[in-house]
Structure formats: C-alpha cells, structure tokens
Amino acid sequence: MTMETGANILWFAMAFTLVLSALVVRRLPAADWIKMGLAWVAIFALVFLAIRTYQLAAG
C-alpha cells in the first residue's frame, strides 16, 4: 500500500465517521437512517466520481 492509498483510506474513514456521527446525534427511526445514509453515500459517490473524472481528464 502506498502513502497515497493510505491517505485516501484515511480520508474516506474520516468522512464516513463524520456522516455516521451526524446521523447518530439526530436519533432518528431506522427507516430514516437508511434513507439519509443512502443519500450521504450518493453524495460522496458523486463527489468522488466528479474528482476522479477531473483527474483523468487533466492527466
């Protein structure tokens, strides 16, 4: 594993922790947890794809 891969894993772990802590604090029912969790996953996936596409186009 390279330093870049380790940094990426750390970044995603911290982002996931931030989202998870925000959901835990709100104390929502399970159905709302799932909806919000999927929304956050979609947001991070879109940001990841946008950055990845930009990097591939620039490189």
HELIX and SHEET records of a PDB file:
HELIX    1   1 MET A    3  ARG A   26  1                                  24    
HELIX    2   2 ALA A   30  ALA A   58  1                                  29    
END                                                                             
